[in-house]
């Protein structure tokens, strides 16, 4: 028999079909090259990968949108891609999802960000990135701000997915906070990078991983007490309602403004790959909050979703059916 808590989570998921999330952040193409290794190169002490196939997946903030659709809700995305082949492919992938990509601006000032990972025998051999992380300015900045202002009222929550690729600038965040001031019922959920933390003031909840939380606070997280201290410091500095620190195989830690701290053990049976797990966490968390779950219950829902994706290799999502089964 399901516990009352699990019934609550499954009941909240029924509301997902009516929820719309606005995602603002850095769009990335995740390029995976798959193969096998049977020898070491005679030219250097590196493996020789015999490539069998490759594929392109939505990454960064685009993977957040992918997770939202996999969980049965809808989303719009706002950000930049280059006027290049990978930018066109990224937009095509969003079209396949039937996601609203009207807020994706194409620019000739920078290329589309690509992360290429070579995978052999289920293990990542190497990753190489192609990107321009300069802060967005000029016409592109104006376009992003206009899309936010014109569209924000139509969404149940806003996610900021910061991959430190130049989109989430102090100017953009100040504009976003000003727009949200007219809509106090729309929660702002942020997955931050450690540089310039003042950008993230005013979020309802932020979701740094273990290492990002340490960099943001200068506190080494080794146990529940240090996690609580790091969370409390972030809350004091950013004025948030809660902080959810993701800890990989150690699960998550939620610290709320009232001092309540909850350690959430992982539910993953096996951990194969944490690529994109943070995207899954923030997508499920935002949907839970939009469905009126408490921070603790929304975090528990996100933990179940994370437990699914870390058991898959590559950038993955948790479907609504998988999440319902995991909770069951």
C-alpha positions in Angstrom: 0.0 0.0 0.0 1.3 3.5 -0.9 2.1 5.8 2.0 0.2 9.1 2.3 3.3 10.9 1.2 3.7 8.9 -2.0 0.0 9.4 -2.8 0.5 13.1 -2.4 3.4 13.1 -4.9 1.5 11.0 -7.4 -1.6 13.2 -7.1 0.5 16.3 -7.7 1.8 14.7 -10.9 -1.7 14.7 -12.3 -1.6 18.5 -12.5 1.5 18.5 -14.7 -0.5 18.4 -17.9 -1.8 21.9 -17.1 1.5 23.4 -16.1 3.7 25.7 -18.3 7.2 26.6 -17.3 9.4 29.4 -18.7 13.1 28.3 -18.9 15.7 30.9 -19.3 19.4 29.9 -19.8 22.2 28.6 -21.8 21.2 26.3 -24.7 23.7 23.5 -25.5 24.0 20.7 -28.0 25.2 17.5 -26.3 27.1 15.5 -29.0 27.8 11.9 -28.0 30.3 9.8 -30.0 29.9 6.1 -29.1 32.4 3.3 -29.7 34.7 0.7 -28.2 38.4 0.5 -27.2 40.6 -2.5 -27.9 44.1 -1.0 -28.0 46.3 1.9 -27.0 47.6 4.3 -29.6 51.2 3.8 -30.7 51.5 7.6 -31.0 50.6 8.5 -27.4 49.4 6.7 -24.2 45.7 7.2 -25.1 43.0 4.8 -26.1 42.0 4.3 -29.7 38.2 4.5 -30.0 36.6 2.6 -32.8 33.5 4.8 -33.5 30.2 3.0 -34.1 27.7 5.9 -34.1 27.0 9.4 -32.8 24.0 11.4 -31.8 22.9 14.9 -30.9 20.8 15.6 -27.8 19.4 18.7 -26.1 21.7 20.0 -23.4 21.9 22.8 -20.9 18.7 24.7 -20.5 17.3 22.8 -23.5 17.6 19.6 -21.6 15.6 21.2 -18.8 12.8 21.7 -21.3 13.3 18.1 -22.5 12.8 16.9 -19.0 9.7 19.1 -18.5 8.1 17.5 -21.6 9.1 14.0 -20.6 7.2 14.6 -17.3 4.1 15.5 -19.1 4.1 19.3 -18.8 4.9 22.2 -21.3 7.6 24.8 -21.5 8.9 27.7 -23.4 12.7 28.4 -23.7 14.5 31.7 -24.0 18.2 32.0 -24.9 20.7 32.1 -27.8 22.0 29.8 -30.5 24.4 30.6 -33.3 23.4 31.1 -36.9 25.1 27.8 -37.7 24.3 24.2 -38.5 24.2 23.1 -34.8 21.9 26.0 -34.0 19.5 24.8 -36.7 19.7 21.3 -35.4 19.0 22.4 -31.8 15.9 24.3 -33.0 14.8 21.2 -34.9 15.1 19.1 -31.8 12.9 21.6 -29.9 10.4 21.5 -32.7 10.3 17.7 -32.4 9.3 18.2 -28.7 6.7 20.7 -29.8 8.3 23.1 -27.4 7.8 26.8 -27.6 11.1 28.1 -29.0 10.0 31.6 -30.0 12.3 33.0 -27.3 15.4 31.4 -28.9 17.3 34.1 -30.7 19.8 33.3 -33.5 23.0 35.3 -33.5 25.9 35.7 -35.8 28.0 36.9 -32.9 28.7 33.5 -31.3 28.5 29.8 -32.2 26.0 27.4 -30.7 27.6 25.8 -27.7 28.5 22.2 -28.3 29.8 19.6 -25.7 31.2 16.5 -27.4 31.7 13.4 -25.3 33.4 10.2 -26.5 31.9 7.2 -24.8 33.5 3.7 -24.9 32.4 0.6 -23.1 29.8 2.8 -21.3 32.5 5.1 -19.9 33.4 8.7 -20.9 36.9 8.8 -22.4 37.1 12.6 -23.1 35.0 15.7 -23.5 35.7 18.7 -25.6 33.7 21.9 -25.8 33.2 24.6 -28.5 31.7 27.8 -27.1 31.9 31.6 -26.6 31.0 32.5 -23.1 31.1 36.3 -23.5 28.2 38.1 -21.7 25.2 38.7 -23.9 24.8 42.4 -25.0 23.3 44.6 -27.5 20.4 43.4 -29.8 20.5 39.9 -28.3 20.2 41.2 -24.7 17.3 43.4 -25.8 15.5 40.5 -27.5 15.8 38.3 -24.4 14.5 41.0 -22.1 11.6 41.7 -24.5 10.6 38.1 -24.6 10.6 37.8 -20.8 8.5 40.9 -20.4 6.0 40.0 -23.1 5.5 36.4 -22.0 6.1 35.9 -18.3 2.5 36.2 -17.2 1.5 33.0 -19.1 3.7 30.6 -17.0 3.3 28.8 -13.6 7.0 29.0 -12.7 10.3 30.3 -14.1 13.5 28.3 -14.2 16.9 29.9 -14.7 19.4 27.3 -15.9 22.9 28.9 -15.7 25.7 27.1 -17.4 28.0 30.1 -17.3 27.9 30.6 -21.1 27.0 34.3 -21.0 23.2 34.4 -20.9 22.5 34.8 -17.2 24.1 38.2 -16.7 23.3 40.6 -13.8 21.3 42.8 -16.3 19.2 39.8 -17.4 18.5 38.8 -13.8 17.6 42.3 -12.7 15.1 42.5 -15.5 13.7 39.1 -14.7 13.2 40.1 -11.0 11.5 43.3 -12.1 9.1 41.4 -14.3 8.3 38.8 -11.6 7.5 41.6 -9.1 4.1 41.9 -10.7 3.5 38.2 -10.3 4.3 37.1 -6.8 2.7 33.7 -7.3 5.2 32.6 -10.0 8.2 30.9 -8.2 11.7 31.5 -9.5 13.9 28.4 -9.4 17.6 28.8 -10.2 20.3 26.3 -11.0 23.4 28.5 -10.4 27.0 28.6 -11.3 29.3 29.9 -8.5 30.6 33.1 -10.1 28.9 36.4 -9.2 26.3 34.9 -6.8 24.6 38.3 -6.2 22.9 37.6 -9.6 20.7 35.0 -7.9 19.1 37.2 -5.2 15.3 36.8 -4.9 14.9 33.2 -6.1 12.4 31.1 -4.3 14.9 28.2 -4.3 18.3 27.6 -5.7 19.7 24.1 -6.6 23.6 24.1 -6.5 25.4 20.8 -6.5 27.7 19.9 -3.7 30.8 21.5 -5.2 29.0 24.6 -6.4 27.6 25.1 -2.8 31.1 24.8 -1.4 32.4 27.4 -3.9 29.5 29.8 -3.2 30.0 29.6 0.6 33.6 28.7 1.3 32.3 25.9 3.5 33.5 22.3 3.0 30.4 20.1 3.1 31.3 16.9 4.9 28.2 16.1 7.0 24.7 17.3 7.8 26.0 20.1 10.1 28.2 21.6 7.4 25.5 21.2 4.8 23.1 23.1 7.1 25.7 25.8 7.6 26.3 26.2 3.9 22.6 26.3 3.2 22.0 28.9 5.9 24.8 31.1 4.5 23.3 31.0 1.0 19.8 31.8 2.4 21.1 34.8 4.3 23.1 36.1 1.3 20.5 35.6 -1.4 17.2 36.0 0.4 15.8 32.7 -0.9 13.1 30.6 0.8 15.1 27.4 0.4 18.3 25.8 -0.9 18.4 22.3 -2.4 22.0 21.0 -2.5 22.4 18.0 -4.8 25.1 15.5 -3.7 25.3 12.8 -6.3 25.3 9.3 -4.7 24.7 10.9 -1.3 21.3 12.2 -2.3 20.2 15.8 -1.5 20.0 18.2 1.4 17.2 20.8 1.7 17.7 23.8 3.9 14.7 26.1 4.4 14.5 29.7 5.7 12.9 28.6 8.9 15.9 26.5 9.8 14.3 23.2 8.7 16.9 20.9 7.2 16.1 17.6 5.5 18.7 15.0 4.3 17.2 13.1 1.4 19.0 9.8 0.6 19.3 8.8 -3.0 16.8 6.3 -4.4 19.0 5.4 -7.3 19.7 1.6 -7.5 22.8 2.2 -9.6 24.7 5.3 -10.7 26.1 5.1 -14.3 26.2 8.7 -15.4 25.3 12.0 -13.7 25.3 14.0 -17.0 22.2 16.2 -17.0 21.0 15.0 -13.6 20.8 18.6 -12.4 18.5 19.5 -15.3 16.2 16.7 -14.2 16.2 17.8 -10.6 15.3 21.4 -11.4 12.6 20.4 -13.9 10.9 18.1 -11.4 11.3 20.5 -8.6 9.7 23.4 -10.5 6.8 21.2 -11.6 6.3 20.1 -8.0 6.2 23.7 -6.8 3.9 24.8 -9.6 1.6 21.9 -8.5 1.6 23.5 -5.0 3.8 21.0 -3.3 5.9 22.2 -0.3 9.6 22.6 -0.8 10.2 19.3 1.0 7.7 17.4 -1.1 8.9 18.9 -4.4 12.5 18.0 -3.4 11.4 14.4 -2.7 9.8 14.3 -6.1 13.0 15.7 -7.7 15.0 13.0 -5.9 13.0 10.2 -7.4 13.4 11.7 -10.9 17.2 12.1 -10.4 17.4 8.5 -9.2 16.0 7.4 -12.6 18.3 9.5 -14.9 21.6 8.6 -13.1 20.9 5.0 -14.0 21.1 5.8 -17.7 24.2 6.6 -19.8 24.3 10.0 -21.5 22.0 13.0 -21.3 18.8 11.4 -20.2 15.3 12.2 -19.0 12.8 10.7 -16.6 9.4 10.0 -18.1 6.2 10.5 -16.2 5.5 6.8 -16.4 9.0 6.0 -14.9 8.5 8.6 -12.2 5.1 7.2 -11.2 6.6 3.7 -11.1 9.6 4.9 -9.0 7.4 6.5 -6.4 5.2 3.4 -6.3 
